[in-house]
Amino acid sequence: MLTAIIIVTFVLFLVLGLPIAFVLAVSSISAALFLGLPLDIICQRFFTAIDSFPLMAIPLFMLAGTFMSKGGITEAIIGFALSIVGGIRGSLAHVVAISGIIMGGISGSGVADTAALGTVMVPEMKKRGYDVEFSAALVAASGAIGLIIPPSIAIIIYGVATQSSIGDLFLAAVIPGVAIGFGFLIYSWWYTRKHNYPAEGAVPFKEKVLRFKTAFWALLMPVMIIWGIRGGVFTPTEGGAVVAVYALILSLFVYRKLSIKDIIPVCIEAAISTAAIAIIIASTSLFGWILASERIPQMLSAALVAITDNKIILLIIVIGLLLIVGMFLDSSPAILLLSPILAPAMQAVGVDLVQFGIIMVITLTVGLLTPPVGTALFVSSNVTKVPLLKLSVRVLPFIGVMLLVTLIIAFIPETVTWVS
């Protein structure tokens, strides 16, 4: 009976278009009241979910990403990327993919990177005759890489949910994230040659050096994060604080696109974004706690293992499940809901938690590019004014690249488990 109440209320409010955080909250509270749980227990579960030191990394990385987008760091990165590929046909397309990789190593938010790239790059691509639908799809896909390349908010949430090393997960995500970016570059190279899009002209060596010097301090941020966390200099949470302060200093004194009076509005913007994530985490925690009280995760895990004990087949089944879930849930609630269910099943057949974590994050990132949720898709459509249906079709080759990398990780676990 309890399971039926949860499923009915969840599906009903999801269909009605209620934000996913409130869908989870209403479903959980309905089930809790059915069980006769007092309201103070419900409130305690909400608070306990977000009373976590590792989760404090999320608002700090969100703040760093906001400083990056407002403080001129994005422009420096794009200028440097253009100096690298300026002489190649379709160079602006390559700039988008390269910038997505670099920016993903700073902000940790695929949606924020999509908005930044779309606002800056798509108008320039349209001026030079690029197909706006291709441009919008490339921006959405390149921005989504931010959810994969560390510091990734999705990876932090997975690490907390499964008690895995966030440092190992960050390091393991670098190669797959860069591989996806290079896959986008290869597809963009083929597409731009086919349509004879222009090159921007090679940048003189002195200019390349100058742009590298300009972008150097921004490019240092991902290196600082990986080195600091992996080397034990600071925890992921402390790393978020270090990077946020570092981004503020760059914005104020190096790139000088931010003034003292802008700090409070930037902090408010980051706080609003963080609050949205916190509500999702709190609601999902209560939802998962009620499911656990009914032993639903254990039953589903046992059912998965009963299907097959072949880890490759089980991984492919789970990848298919995650692709479907990602179409309807954002990555954060999906990870919080499913990792306690799926991780034990994966461990039972010998799948490393780091390997599974990267597979889960990449597969759910595809959900940023697929309707009906498709957050990055909606952002790109809104910025570029490309109809959502057309954009959904044009993004398919980029989704294919992401799935190819996912399958490589599934079949060759050493691509990510070497960090363990």
C-alpha positions as CSV (number, residue, x, y, z in Angstrom):
1,M,0.0,0.0,0.0
2,L,2.8,2.4,0.9
3,T,4.6,1.7,-2.3
4,A,1.4,2.5,-4.3
5,I,1.0,5.8,-2.5
6,I,4.5,6.8,-3.3
7,I,4.3,5.8,-6.9
8,V,0.9,7.4,-7.5
9,T,1.7,10.7,-5.8
10,F,5.1,10.9,-7.5
11,V,3.8,10.2,-11.0
12,L,0.7,12.5,-10.6
13,F,2.6,15.6,-9.5
14,L,5.4,14.9,-12.0
15,V,2.8,14.9,-14.8
16,L,1.3,18.0,-13.5
17,G,4.6,19.8,-13.9
18,L,5.5,20.4,-10.3
19,P,9.2,21.0,-9.8
20,I,11.0,17.7,-9.0
21,A,12.1,18.9,-5.5
22,F,8.5,19.4,-4.5
23,V,7.3,16.2,-6.3
24,L,9.7,14.3,-4.1
25,A,8.8,16.3,-0.9
26,V,5.0,15.8,-1.4
27,S,5.4,12.1,-2.2
28,S,7.6,11.6,0.8
29,I,5.4,13.6,3.2
30,S,2.3,11.7,2.0
31,A,4.0,8.4,2.7
32,A,5.4,9.5,6.1
33,L,1.9,10.6,7.2
34,F,0.5,7.3,6.0
35,L,3.0,5.6,8.3
36,G,2.0,7.8,11.1
37,L,5.4,9.5,11.5
38,P,5.4,12.7,13.5
39,L,6.1,16.0,11.6
40,D,9.2,16.7,13.7
41,I,10.8,13.4,12.4
42,I,10.2,14.7,8.8
43,C,11.8,18.0,9.6
44,Q,14.8,16.3,11.2
45,R,15.3,14.2,8.0
46,F,15.2,17.3,5.9
47,F,17.8,19.0,8.1
48,T,20.1,15.9,8.5
49,A,20.3,15.5,4.7
50,I,22.0,18.8,4.1
51,D,23.9,18.9,7.4
52,S,27.0,17.4,5.7
53,F,30.5,18.8,5.5
54,P,31.2,17.3,2.1
55,L,28.0,18.9,0.7
56,M,29.3,22.3,1.6
57,A,31.5,22.0,-1.4
58,I,28.5,22.5,-3.6
59,P,27.7,26.2,-2.7
60,L,31.4,27.0,-2.8
61,F,31.9,25.6,-6.3
62,M,28.7,27.3,-7.4
63,L,30.0,30.6,-6.1
64,A,33.3,30.0,-7.9
65,G,31.4,29.3,-11.1
66,T,29.3,32.5,-10.7
67,F,32.5,34.6,-10.2
68,M,33.9,32.9,-13.3
69,S,31.0,33.8,-15.5
70,K,30.7,37.4,-14.2
71,G,34.3,38.2,-13.7
72,G,35.8,38.0,-17.3
73,I,37.3,34.5,-16.8
74,T,35.0,33.0,-19.4
75,E,36.2,35.5,-22.0
76,A,39.8,34.8,-21.3
77,I,39.3,31.1,-21.7
78,I,37.4,31.6,-25.0
79,G,40.1,33.9,-26.3
80,F,42.8,31.4,-25.5
81,A,40.9,28.5,-27.1
82,L,40.5,30.6,-30.3
83,S,44.3,31.2,-30.4
84,I,44.8,27.4,-30.5
85,V,42.4,26.5,-33.3
86,G,42.1,29.9,-35.2
87,G,43.6,28.5,-38.4
88,I,41.4,25.4,-38.6
89,R,38.2,25.3,-40.6
90,G,35.2,25.7,-38.4
91,S,37.4,27.1,-35.7
92,L,34.6,28.7,-33.7
93,A,32.9,25.3,-33.3
94,H,36.2,24.0,-32.0
95,V,36.4,26.9,-29.6
96,V,33.1,26.0,-28.1
97,A,34.1,22.4,-27.4
98,I,37.5,23.3,-26.0
99,S,36.0,26.1,-23.8
100,G,33.4,23.5,-22.5
101,I,36.3,21.3,-21.4
102,I,38.1,24.1,-19.6
103,M,35.1,25.7,-18.1
104,G,33.9,22.4,-16.9
105,G,37.0,22.2,-14.8
106,I,36.1,25.3,-13.0
107,S,32.3,25.7,-12.5
108,G,31.0,22.2,-11.9
109,S,27.7,23.1,-13.5
110,G,26.6,22.0,-16.9
111,V,23.7,24.4,-17.1
112,A,25.8,27.5,-16.1
113,D,28.4,26.6,-18.8
114,T,25.7,26.2,-21.4
115,A,24.3,29.6,-20.6
116,A,27.8,31.2,-20.7
117,L,28.8,29.6,-24.0
118,G,25.5,30.2,-25.7
119,T,25.4,33.9,-24.8
120,V,29.0,34.5,-25.9
121,M,29.6,32.1,-28.8
122,V,26.3,31.6,-30.7
123,P,25.9,35.3,-31.9
124,E,29.5,35.1,-33.2
125,M,28.8,31.8,-35.0
126,K,25.7,33.2,-36.6
127,K,27.5,36.2,-37.9
128,R,30.0,33.9,-39.7
129,G,27.3,31.8,-41.4
130,Y,27.2,28.8,-39.0
131,D,24.0,26.8,-39.0
132,V,22.3,28.0,-35.8
133,E,20.8,24.6,-35.0
134,F,24.2,23.0,-35.1
135,S,25.6,25.8,-33.0
136,A,22.9,25.5,-30.4
137,A,23.4,21.7,-30.2
138,L,27.1,22.1,-29.8
139,V,26.7,24.7,-27.1
140,A,24.3,22.4,-25.2
141,A,26.5,19.4,-25.4
142,S,29.8,21.2,-24.6
143,G,28.2,22.9,-21.6
144,A,26.9,19.6,-20.4
145,I,30.6,18.4,-20.0
146,G,30.7,20.6,-16.9
147,L,28.7,17.9,-15.1
148,I,31.4,15.4,-15.8
149,I,34.8,17.1,-15.6
150,P,35.8,17.9,-12.0
151,P,34.9,19.7,-9.9
152,S,31.5,18.2,-10.7
153,I,28.5,18.7,-8.4
154,A,27.1,15.4,-9.5
155,I,30.3,13.6,-8.6
156,I,30.3,15.2,-5.2
157,I,26.8,14.0,-4.6
158,Y,27.6,10.5,-5.8
159,G,30.6,10.4,-3.5
160,V,28.6,11.5,-0.5
161,A,25.8,9.0,-1.3
162,T,28.0,6.0,-1.7
163,Q,30.8,7.0,0.7
164,S,33.3,6.9,-2.2
165,S,36.5,8.9,-2.4
166,I,35.6,12.2,-4.1
167,G,39.3,12.8,-4.8
168,D,39.5,9.4,-6.7
169,L,36.2,10.2,-8.5
170,F,37.5,13.6,-9.6
171,L,40.7,12.2,-11.0
172,A,38.9,9.3,-12.7
173,A,36.5,11.7,-14.4
174,V,39.3,13.7,-16.2
175,I,40.0,11.2,-19.0
176,P,36.4,10.4,-19.9
177,G,35.5,14.1,-19.8
178,V,38.3,15.1,-22.0
179,A,37.6,12.1,-24.3
180,I,34.0,13.3,-24.7
181,G,35.3,16.8,-25.5
182,F,37.6,15.5,-28.2
183,G,34.8,13.4,-29.6
184,F,32.8,16.7,-30.0
185,L,35.9,18.2,-31.7
186,I,36.1,15.3,-34.2
187,Y,32.4,15.6,-35.1
188,S,32.6,19.4,-35.3
189,W,35.7,19.1,-37.6
190,W,33.8,16.7,-39.9
191,Y,30.6,18.8,-39.9
192,T,32.3,22.1,-40.5
193,R,34.4,20.7,-43.4
194,K,31.3,19.2,-45.0
195,H,29.5,22.6,-44.8
196,N,32.6,24.6,-45.7
197,Y,32.5,26.9,-42.6
198,P,35.2,29.5,-42.4
199,A,38.4,29.5,-40.4
200,E,39.1,32.5,-38.2
201,G,42.7,32.9,-39.4
202,A,45.8,31.7,-37.6
203,V,46.8,33.7,-34.6
204,P,50.4,34.9,-34.6
205,F,52.7,33.2,-32.1
206,K,53.2,36.3,-30.1
207,E,49.5,36.7,-29.8
208,K,49.1,33.1,-28.7
209,V,51.6,33.7,-26.0
210,L,49.8,36.9,-24.9
211,R,46.5,35.1,-24.8
212,F,48.0,32.2,-22.8
213,K,49.4,34.7,-20.3
214,T,46.0,36.3,-20.0
215,A,44.2,33.0,-19.5
216,F,47.0,31.4,-17.5
217,W,45.5,32.1,-14.0
218,A,42.1,30.8,-15.2
219,L,43.7,27.7,-16.6
220,L,45.4,27.1,-13.3
221,M,42.1,26.6,-11.5
222,P,41.3,23.0,-12.6
223,V,45.0,22.0,-11.9
224,M,44.7,23.5,-8.5
225,I,41.6,21.6,-7.7
226,I,42.8,18.1,-8.8
227,W,46.3,18.6,-7.3
228,G,45.0,19.9,-4.0
229,I,42.4,17.2,-3.4
230,R,44.4,14.3,-4.8
231,G,47.5,15.4,-3.0
232,G,45.8,15.7,0.4
233,V,46.4,19.5,0.6
234,F,42.7,20.1,1.2
235,T,39.4,18.3,1.2
236,P,36.9,18.8,-1.6
237,T,34.9,21.2,0.6
238,E,38.1,23.2,1.5
239,G,39.0,23.1,-2.2
240,G,35.7,24.8,-3.0
241,A,36.5,27.6,-0.6
242,V,40.0,28.0,-2.1
243,V,38.7,28.1,-5.6
244,A,35.9,30.5,-4.8
245,V,38.4,33.0,-3.1
246,Y,40.8,32.5,-6.0
247,A,38.0,33.2,-8.6
248,L,37.0,36.3,-6.7
249,I,40.6,37.6,-6.6
250,L,41.0,37.0,-10.4
251,S,37.7,38.7,-11.1
252,L,38.6,41.8,-9.0
253,F,42.3,42.3,-9.6
254,V,43.4,40.3,-12.6
255,Y,40.5,40.5,-15.2
256,R,38.9,43.5,-13.4
257,K,35.4,42.8,-14.7
258,L,33.9,42.7,-11.2
259,S,33.8,45.5,-8.7
260,I,33.3,45.4,-4.9
261,K,29.7,46.4,-5.3
262,D,29.0,43.4,-7.6
263,I,30.1,40.8,-4.9
264,I,26.8,40.8,-3.0
265,P,24.6,40.3,-6.2
266,V,26.9,37.5,-7.3
267,C,26.7,35.8,-3.9
268,I,22.9,36.1,-4.0
269,E,22.8,34.5,-7.4
270,A,25.0,31.6,-6.3
271,A,22.9,31.2,-3.1
272,I,19.7,30.9,-5.1
273,S,21.2,28.2,-7.3
274,T,22.5,26.4,-4.2
275,A,19.2,26.6,-2.4
276,A,17.5,24.9,-5.4
277,I,20.0,22.0,-5.1
278,A,19.7,21.9,-1.3
279,I,15.9,21.5,-1.6
280,I,16.4,18.6,-4.0
281,I,18.9,16.9,-1.7
282,A,16.6,17.3,1.4
283,S,13.5,16.0,-0.4
284,T,15.4,13.1,-2.0
285,S,16.8,12.1,1.4
286,L,13.4,11.8,3.0
287,F,12.1,10.0,-0.1
288,G,15.0,7.5,0.0
289,W,14.7,7.0,3.8
290,I,11.1,6.0,3.5
291,L,11.9,3.6,0.6
292,A,14.7,2.1,2.7
293,S,12.3,1.6,5.6
294,E,10.3,-0.6,3.3
295,R,13.5,-2.4,2.1
296,I,12.6,-1.4,-1.5
297,P,16.3,-0.7,-2.4
298,Q,17.4,-4.1,-1.2
299,M,14.6,-5.9,-3.1
300,L,15.4,-4.0,-6.3
301,S,19.1,-4.7,-5.9
302,A,18.5,-8.4,-5.4
303,A,16.2,-8.4,-8.4
304,L,18.9,-6.9,-10.6
305,V,21.5,-9.4,-9.5
306,A,19.0,-12.2,-10.1
307,I,18.7,-11.2,-13.7
308,T,22.3,-12.0,-14.4
309,D,25.7,-12.3,-12.7
310,N,27.5,-11.0,-15.7
311,K,28.7,-7.6,-14.9
312,I,28.9,-6.3,-18.5
313,I,25.3,-7.3,-19.2
314,L,24.2,-5.9,-15.9
315,L,26.0,-2.6,-16.6
316,I,24.3,-2.3,-20.0
317,I,20.9,-2.9,-18.4
318,V,21.7,-0.3,-15.8
319,I,22.9,2.2,-18.4
320,G,19.6,1.8,-20.2
321,L,17.7,2.3,-17.0
322,L,19.7,5.5,-16.2
323,L,19.1,6.9,-19.7
324,I,15.4,6.5,-19.2
325,V,15.5,8.0,-15.6
326,G,17.7,10.9,-16.9
327,M,14.9,11.9,-19.3
328,F,12.6,12.7,-16.3
329,L,14.9,13.5,-13.4
330,D,17.8,15.9,-13.0
331,S,21.1,14.2,-12.1
332,S,21.2,15.2,-8.4
333,P,17.9,13.6,-7.4
334,A,18.5,10.6,-9.7
335,I,21.9,10.0,-8.1
336,L,20.5,10.3,-4.6
337,L,17.6,8.0,-5.3
338,L,19.4,5.3,-7.4
339,S,22.9,5.1,-6.1
340,P,21.9,3.4,-2.8
341,I,19.9,0.9,-4.9
342,L,22.3,0.3,-7.8
343,A,25.7,0.6,-6.1
344,P,25.3,-2.6,-4.0
345,A,24.1,-4.5,-7.0
346,M,27.2,-3.4,-9.0
347,Q,29.5,-4.3,-6.1
348,A,27.9,-7.7,-5.9
349,V,29.0,-8.5,-9.5
350,G,32.5,-7.0,-9.1
351,V,32.0,-3.5,-10.5
352,D,34.3,-0.9,-8.9
353,L,32.4,2.0,-7.3
354,V,34.6,4.6,-9.0
355,Q,33.9,3.0,-12.4
356,F,30.2,2.9,-11.7
357,G,30.1,6.4,-10.4
358,I,31.6,7.8,-13.7
359,I,29.3,5.7,-15.8
360,M,26.3,6.9,-13.7
361,V,27.3,10.6,-14.0
362,I,28.0,10.5,-17.8
363,T,24.7,8.6,-18.5
364,L,22.6,11.0,-16.4
365,T,24.4,13.9,-18.1
366,V,22.8,12.7,-21.3
367,G,19.5,13.6,-19.5
368,L,20.6,17.3,-19.7
369,L,20.3,16.9,-23.5
370,T,17.0,14.9,-23.7
371,P,13.5,16.2,-23.2
372,P,11.2,16.4,-21.3
373,V,13.6,17.6,-18.5
374,G,16.8,18.4,-20.6
375,T,17.9,21.4,-18.7
376,A,20.9,22.2,-20.9
377,L,18.7,21.7,-23.9
378,F,16.1,24.2,-22.6
379,V,18.8,26.8,-21.7
380,S,20.4,26.5,-25.2
381,S,17.0,26.7,-26.9
382,N,16.1,29.8,-24.9
383,V,19.4,31.5,-25.6
384,T,19.6,30.7,-29.3
385,K,15.8,30.7,-30.1
386,V,16.1,27.3,-31.8
387,P,12.9,25.3,-31.4
388,L,13.3,22.5,-28.8
389,L,12.2,19.7,-31.2
390,K,14.8,20.6,-33.8
391,L,17.4,21.0,-31.2
392,S,16.6,17.6,-29.7
393,V,17.3,16.0,-33.1
394,R,20.5,17.9,-33.8
395,V,22.0,17.0,-30.4
396,L,21.8,13.2,-31.2
397,P,25.4,12.9,-32.6
398,F,26.8,14.5,-29.4
399,I,24.8,12.1,-27.3
400,G,26.2,9.2,-29.4
401,V,29.8,10.4,-28.5
402,M,28.9,10.4,-24.8
403,L,27.4,6.9,-24.9
404,L,30.4,5.6,-26.8
405,V,32.7,6.8,-24.0
406,T,30.3,5.3,-21.4
407,L,30.5,1.9,-23.2
408,I,34.3,2.1,-23.3
409,I,34.4,2.6,-19.6
410,A,32.0,-0.3,-19.1
411,F,34.1,-2.7,-21.2
412,I,37.5,-1.3,-20.2
413,P,37.2,-0.4,-16.5
414,E,41.0,0.4,-16.3
415,T,40.2,3.7,-18.1
416,V,39.0,5.0,-14.8
417,T,39.9,2.5,-12.1
418,W,43.6,3.2,-12.4
419,V,43.2,6.0,-9.8
420,S,42.1,3.5,-7.1
